[in-house]
Amino acid sequence: MICPDYRSAKTAILIGECKDAGGLSTPMISNTCSRSLPAAAKHRFESFIVLAKLSPFTSDEIELAKTVNTHRWDRRVILLSARELEPYHFFERTNRELGLDLTAYDAQELANSTHEIYFEPREKV
């Protein structure tokens, strides 16, 4: 998917894999996506990986997806489970279950939310 970002001169490119309740393809996560992201011209594009499935992510899938971010402040992975995909409002269930107040209007905000939900979750108060 290619999405113009009206707040930036860069265009977002989203590359991904979607599954029903089955597992994600390990080679897709570790090889294809991580090689294709750096290939995009960084001065013109922001590249993201979208991994979506209709069941919860396994801890192995989360750990593998986390490796695509090359450094601590890198936010390029977007994980979407049924919890995010099925309600009318995008983070409706997630916010209720985790006690968060997430919103996302572009790919970067989705990647930041993924980081907060899956990679460095806060303790539920």
N, CA, C and O atoms as CSV, one atom per row, in Angstrom:
chain,resi,resn,atom,element,x,y,z
A,1,MET,N,N,0.848,-1.159,0.000
A,1,MET,CA,C,0.000,0.000,0.000
A,1,MET,C,C,0.899,1.229,0.000
A,1,MET,O,O,1.930,1.251,0.671
A,2,ILE,N,N,0.516,2.220,-0.732
A,2,ILE,CA,C,1.243,3.483,-0.764
A,2,ILE,C,C,0.303,4.569,-0.249
A,2,ILE,O,O,-0.805,4.733,-0.759
A,3,CYS,N,N,0.752,5.308,0.761
A,3,CYS,CA,C,-0.082,6.324,1.406
A,3,CYS,C,C,0.656,7.648,1.467
A,3,CYS,O,O,1.717,7.727,2.087
A,4,PRO,N,N,0.126,8.687,0.843
A,4,PRO,CA,C,0.767,9.994,0.997
A,4,PRO,C,C,0.591,10.489,2.426
A,4,PRO,O,O,-0.438,10.243,3.055
A,5,ASP,N,N,1.581,11.172,2.923
A,5,ASP,CA,C,1.505,11.773,4.251
A,5,ASP,C,C,1.441,13.277,4.049
A,5,ASP,O,O,2.412,13.900,3.621
A,6,TYR,N,N,0.299,13.847,4.358
A,6,TYR,CA,C,0.083,15.268,4.094
A,6,TYR,C,C,0.836,16.174,5.053
A,6,TYR,O,O,0.940,17.378,4.818
A,7,ARG,N,N,1.363,15.603,6.135
A,7,ARG,CA,C,2.134,16.399,7.088
A,7,ARG,C,C,3.623,16.330,6.797
A,7,ARG,O,O,4.411,17.005,7.460
A,8,SER,N,N,4.021,15.529,5.821
A,8,SER,CA,C,5.430,15.313,5.533
A,8,SER,C,C,5.636,15.262,4.024
A,8,SER,O,O,4.688,15.050,3.267
A,9,ALA,N,N,6.861,15.454,3.597
A,9,ALA,CA,C,7.177,15.343,2.178
A,9,ALA,C,C,7.361,13.888,1.766
A,9,ALA,O,O,7.501,13.598,0.578
A,10,LYS,N,N,7.363,12.970,2.731
A,10,LYS,CA,C,7.583,11.556,2.445
A,10,LYS,C,C,6.265,10.808,2.268
A,10,LYS,O,O,5.245,11.163,2.858
A,11,THR,N,N,6.310,9.773,1.447
A,11,THR,CA,C,5.181,8.892,1.222
A,11,THR,C,C,5.429,7.600,1.992
A,11,THR,O,O,6.543,7.077,1.994
A,12,ALA,N,N,4.388,7.088,2.645
A,12,ALA,CA,C,4.513,5.833,3.395
A,12,ALA,C,C,4.267,4.654,2.465
A,12,ALA,O,O,3.296,4.636,1.708
A,13,ILE,N,N,5.158,3.672,2.532
A,13,ILE,CA,C,5.006,2.419,1.804
A,13,ILE,C,C,4.810,1.326,2.841
A,13,ILE,O,O,5.646,1.142,3.726
A,14,LEU,N,N,3.700,0.601,2.730
A,14,LEU,CA,C,3.398,-0.477,3.670
A,14,LEU,C,C,3.452,-1.803,2.920
A,14,LEU,O,O,2.747,-1.998,1.930
A,15,ILE,N,N,4.301,-2.713,3.405
A,15,ILE,CA,C,4.473,-4.035,2.824
A,15,ILE,C,C,4.023,-5.018,3.878
A,15,ILE,O,O,4.377,-4.862,5.047
A,16,GLY,N,N,3.247,-6.034,3.504
A,16,GLY,CA,C,2.802,-6.895,4.576
A,16,GLY,C,C,2.297,-8.246,4.200
A,16,GLY,O,O,2.311,-8.665,3.043
A,17,GLU,N,N,1.843,-8.923,5.249
A,17,GLU,CA,C,1.279,-10.258,5.146
A,17,GLU,C,C,0.064,-10.319,6.060
A,17,GLU,O,O,0.101,-9.839,7.193
A,18,CYS,N,N,-1.015,-10.916,5.556
A,18,CYS,CA,C,-2.236,-11.078,6.335
A,18,CYS,C,C,-2.608,-12.558,6.365
A,18,CYS,O,O,-2.505,-13.252,5.354
A,19,LYS,N,N,-3.035,-13.027,7.515
A,19,LYS,CA,C,-3.451,-14.418,7.683
A,19,LYS,C,C,-4.793,-14.453,8.407
A,19,LYS,O,O,-5.192,-13.495,9.069
A,20,ASP,N,N,-5.479,-15.591,8.258
A,20,ASP,CA,C,-6.680,-15.754,9.068
A,20,ASP,C,C,-6.224,-16.116,10.476
A,20,ASP,O,O,-5.484,-15.337,11.076
A,21,ALA,N,N,-6.610,-17.215,11.016
A,21,ALA,CA,C,-6.195,-17.563,12.375
A,21,ALA,C,C,-4.869,-18.317,12.409
A,21,ALA,O,O,-4.385,-18.643,13.493
A,22,GLY,N,N,-4.271,-18.601,11.257
A,22,GLY,CA,C,-3.020,-19.344,11.202
A,22,GLY,C,C,-1.822,-18.486,11.554
A,22,GLY,O,O,-1.948,-17.291,11.817
A,23,GLY,N,N,-0.664,-19.112,11.553
A,23,GLY,CA,C,0.568,-18.406,11.889
A,23,GLY,C,C,1.115,-17.614,10.723
A,23,GLY,O,O,0.767,-17.867,9.570
A,24,LEU,N,N,1.961,-16.668,11.022
A,24,LEU,CA,C,2.611,-15.872,9.996
A,24,LEU,C,C,3.813,-16.621,9.452
A,24,LEU,O,O,4.363,-17.503,10.112
A,25,SER,N,N,4.206,-16.267,8.267
A,25,SER,CA,C,5.333,-16.900,7.609
A,25,SER,C,C,6.640,-16.334,8.150
A,25,SER,O,O,6.932,-15.155,7.947
A,26,THR,N,N,7.423,-17.150,8.828
A,26,THR,CA,C,8.701,-16.705,9.382
A,26,THR,C,C,9.635,-16.151,8.314
A,26,THR,O,O,10.226,-15.093,8.532
A,27,PRO,N,N,9.800,-16.824,7.152
A,27,PRO,CA,C,10.675,-16.239,6.124
A,27,PRO,C,C,10.185,-14.878,5.644
A,27,PRO,O,O,10.995,-14.009,5.323
A,28,MET,N,N,8.870,-14.683,5.592
A,28,MET,CA,C,8.319,-13.388,5.164
A,28,MET,C,C,8.761,-12.291,6.121
A,28,MET,O,O,9.181,-11.217,5.690
A,29,ILE,N,N,8.668,-12.555,7.398
A,29,ILE,CA,C,9.032,-11.545,8.388
A,29,ILE,C,C,10.530,-11.275,8.358
A,29,ILE,O,O,10.953,-10.123,8.261
A,30,SER,N,N,11.319,-12.313,8.438
A,30,SER,CA,C,12.753,-12.126,8.627
A,30,SER,C,C,13.510,-11.787,7.352
A,30,SER,O,O,14.501,-11.060,7.421
A,31,ASN,N,N,13.096,-12.273,6.209
A,31,ASN,CA,C,13.870,-12.061,4.985
A,31,ASN,C,C,13.278,-11.009,4.064
A,31,ASN,O,O,13.862,-9.939,3.890
A,32,THR,N,N,12.141,-11.296,3.481
A,32,THR,CA,C,11.577,-10.436,2.451
A,32,THR,C,C,11.356,-9.014,2.950
A,32,THR,O,O,11.796,-8.058,2.312
A,33,CYS,N,N,10.682,-8.867,4.078
A,33,CYS,CA,C,10.364,-7.524,4.572
A,33,CYS,C,C,11.601,-6.757,4.984
A,33,CYS,O,O,11.746,-5.588,4.628
A,34,SER,N,N,12.505,-7.394,5.735
A,34,SER,CA,C,13.652,-6.639,6.202
A,34,SER,C,C,14.587,-6.255,5.065
A,34,SER,O,O,15.303,-5.260,5.175
A,35,ARG,N,N,14.601,-7.013,3.981
A,35,ARG,CA,C,15.429,-6.635,2.831
A,35,ARG,C,C,14.764,-5.555,1.997
A,35,ARG,O,O,15.453,-4.701,1.439
A,36,SER,N,N,13.450,-5.570,1.899
A,36,SER,CA,C,12.778,-4.619,1.027
A,36,SER,C,C,12.666,-3.231,1.646
A,36,SER,O,O,12.604,-2.245,0.910
A,37,LEU,N,N,12.637,-3.120,2.957
A,37,LEU,CA,C,12.499,-1.804,3.577
A,37,LEU,C,C,13.686,-0.886,3.309
A,37,LEU,O,O,13.471,0.261,2.916
A,38,PRO,N,N,14.927,-1.332,3.501
A,38,PRO,CA,C,16.032,-0.413,3.252
A,38,PRO,C,C,16.180,-0.042,1.778
A,38,PRO,O,O,16.826,0.956,1.458
A,39,ALA,N,N,15.593,-0.827,0.876
A,39,ALA,CA,C,15.736,-0.560,-0.546
A,39,ALA,C,C,15.008,0.723,-0.971
A,39,ALA,O,O,15.392,1.337,-1.966
A,40,ALA,N,N,13.996,1.126,-0.259
A,40,ALA,CA,C,13.255,2.340,-0.615
A,40,ALA,C,C,14.109,3.571,-0.323
A,40,ALA,O,O,14.827,3.622,0.676
A,41,ALA,N,N,14.022,4.550,-1.200
A,41,ALA,CA,C,14.785,5.788,-1.023
A,41,ALA,C,C,14.314,6.497,0.241
A,41,ALA,O,O,13.181,6.974,0.312
A,42,LYS,N,N,15.188,6.562,1.232
A,42,LYS,CA,C,14.799,7.087,2.543
A,42,LYS,C,C,14.443,8.569,2.515
A,42,LYS,O,O,13.683,9.030,3.367
A,43,HIS,N,N,14.970,9.316,1.567
A,43,HIS,CA,C,14.649,10.743,1.518
A,43,HIS,C,C,13.263,10.986,0.911
A,43,HIS,O,O,12.734,12.092,1.024
A,44,ARG,N,N,12.656,9.960,0.262
A,44,ARG,CA,C,11.343,10.126,-0.353
A,44,ARG,C,C,10.257,9.277,0.293
A,44,ARG,O,O,9.073,9.596,0.187
A,45,PHE,N,N,10.658,8.190,0.967
A,45,PHE,CA,C,9.676,7.241,1.477
A,45,PHE,C,C,9.961,6.839,2.923
A,45,PHE,O,O,11.111,6.795,3.360
A,46,GLU,N,N,8.889,6.549,3.646
A,46,GLU,CA,C,8.944,5.896,4.948
A,46,GLU,C,C,8.380,4.508,4.724
A,46,GLU,O,O,7.248,4.379,4.259
A,47,SER,N,N,9.135,3.465,5.042
A,47,SER,CA,C,8.703,2.092,4.796
A,47,SER,C,C,8.280,1.410,6.089
A,47,SER,O,O,8.903,1.587,7.136
A,48,PHE,N,N,7.205,0.624,5.999
A,48,PHE,CA,C,6.657,-0.075,7.159
A,48,PHE,C,C,6.306,-1.508,6.775
A,48,PHE,O,O,6.020,-1.794,5.612
A,49,ILE,N,N,6.330,-2.397,7.748
A,49,ILE,CA,C,5.881,-3.774,7.581
A,49,ILE,C,C,4.588,-3.931,8.359
A,49,ILE,O,O,4.520,-3.588,9.539
A,50,VAL,N,N,3.559,-4.449,7.697
A,50,VAL,CA,C,2.282,-4.719,8.349
A,50,VAL,C,C,2.109,-6.234,8.429
A,50,VAL,O,O,2.150,-6.927,7.413
A,51,LEU,N,N,1.918,-6.729,9.627
A,51,LEU,CA,C,1.647,-8.147,9.852
A,51,LEU,C,C,0.290,-8.219,10.547
A,51,LEU,O,O,0.132,-7.749,11.673
A,52,ALA,N,N,-0.677,-8.808,9.868
A,52,ALA,CA,C,-2.038,-8.861,10.396
A,52,ALA,C,C,-2.529,-10.295,10.407
A,52,ALA,O,O,-2.261,-11.067,9.487
A,53,LYS,N,N,-3.259,-10.643,11.472
A,53,LYS,CA,C,-3.873,-11.966,11.548
A,53,LYS,C,C,-5.076,-11.924,12.469
A,53,LYS,O,O,-5.194,-11.042,13.320
A,54,LEU,N,N,-5.967,-12.886,12.290
A,54,LEU,CA,C,-7.209,-12.895,13.044
A,54,LEU,C,C,-7.142,-13.740,14.314
A,54,LEU,O,O,-8.146,-14.299,14.754
A,55,SER,N,N,-5.969,-13.823,14.885
A,55,SER,CA,C,-5.772,-14.469,16.176
A,55,SER,C,C,-4.641,-13.723,16.875
A,55,SER,O,O,-3.936,-12.944,16.234
A,56,PRO,N,N,-4.453,-13.940,18.158
A,56,PRO,CA,C,-3.365,-13.248,18.856
A,56,PRO,C,C,-1.998,-13.651,18.303
A,56,PRO,O,O,-1.825,-14.768,17.815
A,57,PHE,N,N,-1.052,-12.757,18.381
A,57,PHE,CA,C,0.316,-13.059,17.961
A,57,PHE,C,C,0.988,-13.922,19.022
A,57,PHE,O,O,0.788,-13.722,20.220
A,58,THR,N,N,1.781,-14.875,18.571
A,58,THR,CA,C,2.546,-15.698,19.510
A,58,THR,C,C,3.758,-14.892,19.981
A,58,THR,O,O,4.146,-13.917,19.337
A,59,SER,N,N,4.340,-15.292,21.079
A,59,SER,CA,C,5.533,-14.595,21.570
A,59,SER,C,C,6.678,-14.717,20.567
A,59,SER,O,O,7.473,-13.786,20.441
A,60,ASP,N,N,6.785,-15.838,19.851
A,60,ASP,CA,C,7.820,-15.990,18.815
A,60,ASP,C,C,7.610,-15.011,17.669
A,60,ASP,O,O,8.573,-14.425,17.176
A,61,GLU,N,N,6.361,-14.825,17.235
A,61,GLU,CA,C,6.065,-13.872,16.161
A,61,GLU,C,C,6.391,-12.447,16.588
A,61,GLU,O,O,6.928,-11.664,15.804
A,62,ILE,N,N,6.071,-12.117,17.817
A,62,ILE,CA,C,6.365,-10.775,18.332
A,62,ILE,C,C,7.870,-10.545,18.388
A,62,ILE,O,O,8.354,-9.494,17.967
A,63,GLU,N,N,8.608,-11.513,18.903
A,63,GLU,CA,C,10.065,-11.371,18.988
A,63,GLU,C,C,10.693,-11.247,17.611
A,63,GLU,O,O,11.605,-10.442,17.419
A,64,LEU,N,N,10.223,-12.024,16.655
A,64,LEU,CA,C,10.756,-11.950,15.302
A,64,LEU,C,C,10.417,-10.610,14.656
A,64,LEU,O,O,11.267,-10.005,14.003
A,65,ALA,N,N,9.191,-10.145,14.832
A,65,ALA,CA,C,8.790,-8.847,14.281
A,65,ALA,C,C,9.618,-7.718,14.889
A,65,ALA,O,O,9.959,-6.755,14.203
A,66,LYS,N,N,9.936,-7.837,16.158
A,66,LYS,CA,C,10.729,-6.818,16.853
A,66,LYS,C,C,12.118,-6.658,16.226
A,66,LYS,O,O,12.680,-5.563,16.242
A,67,THR,N,N,12.670,-7.739,15.675
A,67,THR,CA,C,14.017,-7.677,15.100
A,67,THR,C,C,14.085,-6.843,13.827
A,67,THR,O,O,15.174,-6.436,13.422
A,68,VAL,N,N,12.953,-6.579,13.190
A,68,VAL,CA,C,12.945,-5.758,11.977
A,68,VAL,C,C,13.320,-4.319,12.300
A,68,VAL,O,O,13.939,-3.639,11.482
A,69,ASN,N,N,12.950,-3.851,13.485
A,69,ASN,CA,C,13.362,-2.518,13.923
A,69,ASN,C,C,14.853,-2.590,14.238
A,69,ASN,O,O,15.264,-3.323,15.138
A,70,THR,N,N,15.655,-1.837,13.506
A,70,THR,CA,C,17.105,-1.991,13.587
A,70,THR,C,C,17.737,-1.351,14.822
A,70,THR,O,O,18.853,-1.716,15.190
A,71,HIS,N,N,17.068,-0.428,15.458
A,71,HIS,CA,C,17.579,0.159,16.691
A,71,HIS,C,C,16.420,0.529,17.601
A,71,HIS,O,O,15.261,0.487,17.188
A,72,ARG,N,N,16.726,0.884,18.817
A,72,ARG,CA,C,15.697,1.106,19.843
A,72,ARG,C,C,14.607,2.103,19.432
A,72,ARG,O,O,13.441,1.903,19.770
A,73,TRP,N,N,14.959,3.154,18.722
A,73,TRP,CA,C,13.989,4.189,18.371
A,73,TRP,C,C,13.356,3.964,17.011
A,73,TRP,O,O,12.545,4.775,16.564
A,74,ASP,N,N,13.711,2.880,16.351
A,74,ASP,CA,C,13.152,2.544,15.042
A,74,ASP,C,C,11.738,2.003,15.228
A,74,ASP,O,O,11.517,1.125,16.062
A,75,ARG,N,N,10.792,2.511,14.468
A,75,ARG,CA,C,9.401,2.073,14.545
A,75,ARG,C,C,8.899,1.837,13.123
A,75,ARG,O,O,8.375,2.750,12.486
A,76,ARG,N,N,9.064,0.595,12.622
A,76,ARG,CA,C,8.653,0.288,11.251
A,76,ARG,C,C,7.657,-0.852,11.169
A,76,ARG,O,O,7.113,-1.111,10.095
A,77,VAL,N,N,7.402,-1.539,12.272
A,77,VAL,CA,C,6.534,-2.716,12.262
A,77,VAL,C,C,5.150,-2.339,12.779
A,77,VAL,O,O,5.013,-1.635,13.779
A,78,ILE,N,N,4.127,-2.822,12.075
A,78,ILE,CA,C,2.735,-2.630,12.481
A,78,ILE,C,C,2.117,-4.015,12.648
A,78,ILE,O,O,1.982,-4.755,11.674
A,79,LEU,N,N,1.742,-4.368,13.876
A,79,LEU,CA,C,1.082,-5.641,14.152
A,79,LEU,C,C,-0.396,-5.375,14.411
A,79,LEU,O,O,-0.753,-4.528,15.230
A,80,LEU,N,N,-1.245,-6.106,13.706
A,80,LEU,CA,C,-2.686,-5.951,13.857
A,80,LEU,C,C,-3.317,-7.322,14.033
A,80,LEU,O,O,-3.227,-8.174,13.148
A,81,SER,N,N,-3.950,-7.530,15.170
A,81,SER,CA,C,-4.662,-8.784,15.421
A,81,SER,C,C,-6.158,-8.502,15.309
A,81,SER,O,O,-6.569,-7.370,15.055
A,82,ALA,N,N,-6.960,-9.534,15.501
A,82,ALA,CA,C,-8.416,-9.358,15.462
A,82,ALA,C,C,-8.862,-8.301,16.467
A,82,ALA,O,O,-9.847,-7.598,16.241
A,83,ARG,N,N,-8.141,-8.192,17.570
A,83,ARG,CA,C,-8.474,-7.206,18.600
A,83,ARG,C,C,-8.463,-5.791,18.028
A,83,ARG,O,O,-9.293,-4.965,18.408
A,84,GLU,N,N,-7.530,-5.504,17.116
A,84,GLU,CA,C,-7.466,-4.177,16.495
A,84,GLU,C,C,-8.332,-4.095,15.231
A,84,GLU,O,O,-8.872,-3.032,14.924
A,85,LEU,N,N,-8.467,-5.185,14.512
A,85,LEU,CA,C,-9.117,-5.158,13.202
A,85,LEU,C,C,-10.637,-5.264,13.228
A,85,LEU,O,O,-11.301,-4.696,12.361
A,86,GLU,N,N,-11.200,-5.969,14.192
A,86,GLU,CA,C,-12.623,-6.265,14.138
A,86,GLU,C,C,-13.558,-5.209,14.727
A,86,GLU,O,O,-14.676,-5.081,14.227
A,87,PRO,N,N,-13.186,-4.454,15.742
A,87,PRO,CA,C,-14.147,-3.460,16.250
A,87,PRO,C,C,-14.337,-2.311,15.259
A,87,PRO,O,O,-13.536,-2.120,14.344
A,88,TYR,N,N,-15.398,-1.565,15.460
A,88,TYR,CA,C,-15.672,-0.417,14.588
A,88,TYR,C,C,-14.575,0.637,14.709
A,88,TYR,O,O,-14.104,1.159,13.698
A,89,HIS,N,N,-14.168,0.949,15.928
A,89,HIS,CA,C,-13.075,1.887,16.160
A,89,HIS,C,C,-11.792,1.099,16.352
A,89,HIS,O,O,-11.758,0.133,17.114
A,90,PHE,N,N,-10.751,1.505,15.671
A,90,PHE,CA,C,-9.524,0.726,15.518
A,90,PHE,C,C,-8.947,0.183,16.820
A,90,PHE,O,O,-8.723,-1.024,16.911
A,91,PHE,N,N,-8.697,1.003,17.822
A,91,PHE,CA,C,-8.090,0.537,19.070
A,91,PHE,C,C,-9.106,0.406,20.200
A,91,PHE,O,O,-8.726,0.421,21.371
A,92,GLU,N,N,-10.371,0.278,19.876
A,92,GLU,CA,C,-11.435,0.227,20.874
A,92,GLU,C,C,-11.195,-0.885,21.906
A,92,GLU,O,O,-11.167,-0.614,23.106
A,93,ARG,N,N,-11.027,-2.112,21.456
A,93,ARG,CA,C,-10.807,-3.240,22.382
A,93,ARG,C,C,-9.435,-3.159,23.046
A,93,ARG,O,O,-9.302,-3.412,24.243
A,94,THR,N,N,-8.435,-2.812,22.274
A,94,THR,CA,C,-7.071,-2.747,22.796
A,94,THR,C,C,-6.981,-1.760,23.946
A,94,THR,O,O,-6.422,-2.074,24.997
A,95,ASN,N,N,-7.529,-0.567,23.748
A,95,ASN,CA,C,-7.500,0.446,24.805
A,95,ASN,C,C,-8.235,-0.035,26.053
A,95,ASN,O,O,-7.775,0.172,27.176
A,96,ARG,N,N,-9.370,-0.673,25.847
A,96,ARG,CA,C,-10.158,-1.158,26.992
A,96,ARG,C,C,-9.407,-2.282,27.728
A,96,ARG,O,O,-9.331,-2.271,28.956
A,97,GLU,N,N,-8.859,-3.239,26.987
A,97,GLU,CA,C,-8.157,-4.368,27.611
A,97,GLU,C,C,-6.865,-3.966,28.306
A,97,GLU,O,O,-6.542,-4.486,29.374
A,98,LEU,N,N,-6.118,-3.032,27.697
A,98,LEU,CA,C,-4.795,-2.694,28.214
A,98,LEU,C,C,-4.752,-1.387,28.997
A,98,LEU,O,O,-3.699,-1.006,29.510
A,99,GLY,N,N,-5.885,-0.699,29.093
A,99,GLY,CA,C,-5.912,0.560,29.826
A,99,GLY,C,C,-5.124,1.656,29.128
A,99,GLY,O,O,-4.504,2.490,29.787
A,100,LEU,N,N,-5.143,1.663,27.807
A,100,LEU,CA,C,-4.409,2.659,27.020
A,100,LEU,C,C,-5.364,3.665,26.403
A,100,LEU,O,O,-6.582,3.525,26.507
A,101,ASP,N,N,-4.806,4.671,25.765
A,101,ASP,CA,C,-5.598,5.658,25.045
A,101,ASP,C,C,-4.945,5.898,23.682
A,101,ASP,O,O,-4.506,7.008,23.382
A,102,LEU,N,N,-4.886,4.844,22.862
A,102,LEU,CA,C,-4.202,4.911,21.575
A,102,LEU,C,C,-5.129,5.413,20.480
A,102,LEU,O,O,-6.316,5.088,20.453
A,103,THR,N,N,-4.580,6.190,19.599
A,103,THR,CA,C,-5.232,6.576,18.350
A,103,THR,C,C,-4.163,6.524,17.270
A,103,THR,O,O,-2.972,6.622,17.567
A,104,ALA,N,N,-4.580,6.371,16.022
A,104,ALA,CA,C,-3.602,6.342,14.935
A,104,ALA,C,C,-4.254,6.875,13.667
A,104,ALA,O,O,-5.321,6.418,13.256
A,105,TYR,N,N,-3.594,7.844,13.060
A,105,TYR,CA,C,-4.096,8.451,11.838
A,105,TYR,C,C,-3.171,8.243,10.657
A,105,TYR,O,O,-3.488,8.651,9.540
A,106,ASP,N,N,-2.026,7.611,10.892
A,106,ASP,CA,C,-1.106,7.326,9.793
A,106,ASP,C,C,-0.249,6.112,10.154
A,106,ASP,O,O,-0.343,5.577,11.259
A,107,ALA,N,N,0.581,5.690,9.213
A,107,ALA,CA,C,1.391,4.488,9.403
A,107,ALA,C,C,2.361,4.642,10.574
A,107,ALA,O,O,2.552,3.696,11.338
A,108,GLN,N,N,2.968,5.801,10.727
A,108,GLN,CA,C,3.918,5.994,11.820
A,108,GLN,C,C,3.235,5.861,13.173
A,108,GLN,O,O,3.804,5.272,14.092
A,109,GLU,N,N,2.030,6.394,13.311
A,109,GLU,CA,C,1.304,6.262,14.573
A,109,GLU,C,C,0.894,4.810,14.828
A,109,GLU,O,O,0.859,4.377,15.980
A,110,LEU,N,N,0.583,4.053,13.772
A,110,LEU,CA,C,0.292,2.633,13.938
A,110,LEU,C,C,1.531,1.883,14.420
A,110,LEU,O,O,1.440,1.023,15.296
A,111,ALA,N,N,2.689,2.211,13.844
A,111,ALA,CA,C,3.939,1.575,14.266
A,111,ALA,C,C,4.276,1.942,15.711
A,111,ALA,O,O,4.732,1.091,16.475
A,112,ASN,N,N,4.055,3.200,16.088
A,112,ASN,CA,C,4.291,3.613,17.480
A,112,ASN,C,C,3.355,2.869,18.435
A,112,ASN,O,O,3.764,2.468,19.525
A,113,SER,N,N,2.105,2.688,18.023
A,113,SER,CA,C,1.147,1.950,18.853
A,113,SER,C,C,1.546,0.488,18.985
A,113,SER,O,O,1.433,-0.094,20.064
A,114,THR,N,N,2.012,-0.107,17.892
A,114,THR,CA,C,2.498,-1.488,17.947
A,114,THR,C,C,3.616,-1.614,18.965
A,114,THR,O,O,3.649,-2.563,19.748
A,115,HIS,N,N,4.525,-0.661,18.952
A,115,HIS,CA,C,5.637,-0.689,19.895
A,115,HIS,C,C,5.124,-0.655,21.335
A,115,HIS,O,O,5.606,-1.389,22.198
A,116,GLU,N,N,4.159,0.192,21.571
A,116,GLU,CA,C,3.612,0.330,22.922
A,116,GLU,C,C,2.805,-0.898,23.352
A,116,GLU,O,O,2.821,-1.270,24.526
A,117,ILE,N,N,2.101,-1.528,22.409
A,117,ILE,CA,C,1.278,-2.697,22.744
A,117,ILE,C,C,2.117,-3.958,22.896
A,117,ILE,O,O,1.953,-4.710,23.856
A,118,TYR,N,N,3.026,-4.187,21.934
A,118,TYR,CA,C,3.700,-5.485,21.852
A,118,TYR,C,C,5.165,-5.493,22.272
A,118,TYR,O,O,5.620,-6.466,22.874
A,119,PHE,N,N,5.905,-4.450,21.975
A,119,PHE,CA,C,7.351,-4.506,22.173
A,119,PHE,C,C,7.797,-3.973,23.532
A,119,PHE,O,O,8.721,-4.519,24.134
A,120,GLU,N,N,7.160,-2.925,24.018
A,120,GLU,CA,C,7.478,-2.371,25.339
A,120,GLU,C,C,6.184,-1.989,26.044
A,120,GLU,O,O,5.918,-0.809,26.273
A,121,PRO,N,N,5.373,-3.003,26.391
A,121,PRO,CA,C,4.085,-2.687,27.027
A,121,PRO,C,C,4.265,-2.099,28.419
A,121,PRO,O,O,5.179,-2.463,29.158
A,122,ARG,N,N,3.374,-1.189,28.751
A,122,ARG,CA,C,3.371,-0.619,30.108
A,122,ARG,C,C,2.639,-1.564,31.037
A,122,ARG,O,O,1.787,-2.344,30.611
A,123,GLU,N,N,2.978,-1.484,32.294
A,123,GLU,CA,C,2.250,-2.262,33.296
A,123,GLU,C,C,0.842,-1.726,33.416
A,123,GLU,O,O,0.641,-0.513,33.479
A,124,LYS,N,N,-0.133,-2.610,33.449
A,124,LYS,CA,C,-1.528,-2.198,33.614
A,124,LYS,C,C,-1.743,-1.737,35.045
A,124,LYS,O,O,-1.385,-2.432,35.996
A,125,VAL,N,N,-2.331,-0.559,35.184
A,125,VAL,CA,C,-2.525,0.040,36.504
A,125,VAL,C,C,-3.858,-0.391,37.081
A,125,VAL,O,O,-4.208,0.009,38.192
